[in-house]
Amino acid sequence: MEYETYSAIAEYKKIHMKEAAKDHFQINQLHDNMFKQVLEISLKEIHARYGPPPSPFTFFVMGSAGRLEQSVWSDQDHGIIYLDPTAEAKAYFLSLGKEISKGLYQAGYPYCDGGVMAGNPFWCKAQSEWEKQILNWASESSWESLRYLLILIDGRSFYGQHQFMDHLKTFAYLTVQKEQILARIYKNTLHFKKGVGVLGQLLVETHGRHAGSLNIKETALFPYINAVRLLAMRNHVLETSTLSRLDQLQIHDKHLYKTMFLKLLTYRLQFASQLDYESGHYLPVEKLTKEQKNELKDIIKNGVALYQYAGKLIEKEG
């Protein structure tokens, strides 16, 4: 498939989303295909305006797109690394980043509220500038700077020189190790919403539009994602998806954690209303059978156990 306009890509996405939304891997493949089509149009547009790229570069995606864990709805989280630290290169790649953002928006991907997009100079830098940024984040070690570092760690090179992203991640891991801040990063991600109560009940929202539903993003997904990312940083694993990272890690019960996490992603597709980005993170508990509710409790408990395991390991070493 090849399209000439961003709106045509949006139409293709609308037609094929229903079928793709039945399977976690299919839906992420669809999103990747949409991004690829947008990128091809954006590159042609910028080439026509300003000529070829003045430097080798990579365009990368972050967040759920970086981890290949998108649902029906997905916003934008992306950046650019380019090699030559010139003013000409900066201007060119910022223009490309803005064009990509515009294209993704027209193709049905909302802008990132936090501005984590390649048209923002904060997320569009020369490789040497990125290295300085990582050093600054590590030395500052504030809640916000460590959050930015974690966002970058989930970066997945999507187009261009993939080794630029690998280099940057390796640089980040070595910096974290040298500065001995992994324990601090662990504390940064320590708090997530409790999903199972003391009496063994699922803790659903009690008011608002999602009353009666479980926030699986904050109660169930975060413990797995955060724990596995921490272990990936500790072991210098370059993979970005939680499932791929688990494959690379030597930990007890990793096959159980993989099964549980994939089941959770499947539940999200099966039962969340998917009316918009926010509703895709809420599971209406009344739709679940007794067996499914019990399985969901097990998934949540295992996620917490995995997070506690990662924390103990990191605190023991740090």
N, C-alpha and C positions, 0 to 999 in steps of 0.2 A: 504494500500500500504506500502511496505517495500523494501528498496533498499540497495544494498551492496556497491555501489560506488557513489561518488559525481556527476560524469558525467551522471549516470543513472537518478539522480534527475533532472539534467539540461534538459535531454530529456523529462522527464515527464512534466516539467514546459513548455517547448516549445510546446508540443502537446496540453496542456489544457489551455494555456494562452488566446487564441483567444476567447474561449467561456466564460471564467471567466471575461475577460475585458469588457463585456457588463454591468456588475453590480459592483458597489462600494464594496458591502459586500462580494460578491463572490471572487473578486480579492484579497481582503485582507485575506480571508480564504485560498486561494491558497498559498499566500506568507507564511502564518503561517504554512501550511502543509509542505512547502519546508524547512523552518527553522527547523521544528520538525525532519524531516528526516535527515537533515545535522547533527543536534545535536546528534541524536542517533548513527550515524556512528562515530562522533568525540569522544563521550564518550567511545564507545567501543575501539577505537584506543588508547586513552590515558590510559584507564584501562589496556589494553594489555601491554603497555609500562611501566607504572609506578604504576599500582595497583589501588585500589579504591580511591576516593577522601579522603584526610586526614582531611576534615572538612566539615560540612554542608555549602551549598552555594546556591546562585541563579544566573542564567544567565539572563540578562535583555536586552531588545532592546529599542532604543531611536529613535528620529527623527520621520519621517512619519510612520515607523514600530511600534514605541512605541505608536503613536496616532491612529494606524489602519487607516491611510490615505494614503496608498501607491497607486501608479498608476501602469502602466505596468512595468516601470523600477524602480528599487529601489537599492540604494547602501547599505553599511553596517554602522550601528551605534549601538554598543552594549557594554556591560560591565559585570563585575562579582563582586559580593559581597560575601565574605566568612567570616566565623565566627572567626576562630583561627588565630591570628596575628603572625604566625610562618614563618620562612624562607622556611621551607619545603612546607607549604601551598602556599606561594607566588609563588615558582618555579613551583609547580604542576598546579596551576590555570592559570598562564601565558602560560604554555605549552598547556593547554586546550583551552585558548583564541586564541592562534595562530593556533591551529588545526581547530577550528571552522571558523576562518577567511579564512583559506585556503579552507576549504570545501565549504563555501558560495561562494567564488570566483569561484571555479570550477563548482558550481551549477548555475552560471550566475549572481551573485551579486558582482559588482565591489567593490574594497577596498575603504574605506572612505579616501578622500584626506586629511582630517584634522587629521587622525589617531585615530578617535573616535571608537576604537575597543578593545575587551577584551584581545588581545595579547599585548596591550600597558599598561605598569605599571600604567599610569595615570588613566586608566579606569578599572583597576583590583586591588581591594584593600580589606583588611580586614574591617569589619564593623566599628571598632574603628578608622581606618585610614580614612575611608570615612567621619566619623563625624568630624574629625580634618580638612579635606579638605573643608567641607561645612562651618565650622567656619572661615577658612582662606578666602574663597571666599567672605563671607558676610562682614568680617572686612575690606578686601581690597576694595571691591565694585568698582573695575575698570570695564570698558566696557567688557573686556575679561573675567574676573572672574565671572561677572554676566551672561554673555552668557553661560559659562560652567554650572552655576547653573540652568539656564533655560533648557539646554539640559538634565540635570539629572532629572529635574522635569517631563519631558515627558517619563521617563523610565517606562517600563512595564515588570514586572517579567514574564519570559517566561518558565523557567524550574527551579525546585528546591524549595527552601524555600521562597515562595512568601511573607511571612511576613517580610523578610529582606528589601525588597523594600518599603513596607508600613512603616516600622520603619524609614527608611532613609528619606522618603518624609515628614513624620510627624516631624522628627528632623529638616529638612530643613525649613518647614513652621514655626515652633516655633522660629527658629533662625532668619528668615526674620522678624517675628513679634517683637522679642526682640530687634533686631538691627534697627528696623524701616526703612528698606531699600526698601519697596515695591514701594514707589514713585520714587525712583532712578531706580528701575528695569523698571518701566513704561517708564521713560525717555529713557532708554536703547533701548526700542523697538518702540519708538515714530515715527521713520521715515520709511515710506514705499512709494512705487511708486504710483503716482496719476493715477487712471484708467479712470476717466471721466473729460473732459475739461470744461471750463467755459461756452461753448456753448452747452454742453450736449453731446459732441461727445466722443466715446471711444478713448483713447489715445494709439494708437498702436506703435510698433517699426517702426522707419523711415528708418533704414538702417541695413545692415547685413543679415544673413541667415534667420532671423525671421521678416524681414520687412513686415508690414501689419498685424502682429499678436499681440495680447494682452498678456503681461506677467501676467498670472493670479496668479502665485505664489506670486509675489511681490505686485500686485495691489489689489487682491481679497482674496486670501487664508490667507495671513499674518494678515490682520486686524482681521479676525475672530479668527484665532488660537491664536494670541498674546493676544487679549482682553479676551478670555475665559480662557486662562491659568492664566492670572493675577487674574481674579475673582476666579478661582479655588484655587490659592495660598491664596488669601484673606480669603476664606471660608474653607480652609483646606480640599478641595475635593481631594480624592486620585485617582479618575478616570483619565485616560490619553487621551482618544479620545475627540475631541471637542464636538461631539454629546453627549457622555456620561456625560461629564462635564456640558453641558447645562441642561441635565436632572436633575442633582443634584443641580443646582443653582436656587435660587428664584429671578428671574428677569423678568421684564415686557417684553412681546413679545418674550419670549424664543422659542416658537413654530415656530414663523416666522423665527427667526434666524436659527433654526435647518433645516427648509424647504429650506431656501436660501442656506445654506452651503452645504447641500446634493445635491441640484440642481447644485451647482458649481462643486462639485466632479464628478457629472454625465456628465456635459458639458466637463470636462477635458478628460474623457474617450471617449466621443462621437466624439469630434472634433479635439483634439490635434493629431498631426501626429504620435507620439509615436515611432519615428525612433530611438531615444536614450533617455537617461535620461533628457537631457536639453530640447529637443523638446516637451517632455511631459508636459511642463509648459507653452507652448505658444498656444494660441487659434487663428487660422486663421479666422479673423472677416468676410471675404467674404463668409464663409461657413454658416453663421448664417442668419436666416430670420430676417425681421424687428422686429417681436415680440420677438424673442430670444435676439436680440441686446438690446431691451428695458428692457427685463427681466435681462439681464446681468448687465445693468446699475443700476437697482434697487438692485441687489445683492451686487454690489460694494458699493453703497451709504449706504445700511443697515449695511455692515461690518464696514464702517468708523464711522457710528453713534454708533454702539456697542462699538467700540474702544474708542470713545470720552466719552461715558457713563462710561466705566470702568475707564478711566483717571480721570474724574471729581470726581468719587466716591473715588478713591485712594488719589487724591490730597486733597480732603476735609478732609479726615481722617488723612493724613500724614502731 
